[in-house]
């Protein structure tokens, strides 16, 4: 248990202090915005999607450490994935942060597994999933701001 907490802290702190893919993506053909009114987190997500596959992803915004780290790792993880694969990742990640286990027990979430204890703090689940809900909207061509409420 202590090892998981250490991993969680290390991964979240690293990605919150030095988020990967934190910039506006020039040439993005899918975008979406998300907002978590409970915490004040805001995100703008940019995707380059070609032939149904996410070629590149980036984000901008402001938020707590969990929100920023989740967006950072998400943008790394979805690159090269199809929309269906990204949706499966969303479902597994959502299951992980709400129940501590992903619906697909064979799923390897990599660094995302560091968020498995978020469910112990229900108010933080929305922080961890904001970027993921925004990803779903971007892939679906959504125009409205995604809210966690």
Beta strands, then each sheet from edge to edge (+ up, - down):
strand 1: 30-36
strand 2: 41-50
strand 3: 53-62
strand 4: 146-147
sheet 1: 3+ 2- 1+ 4+
end
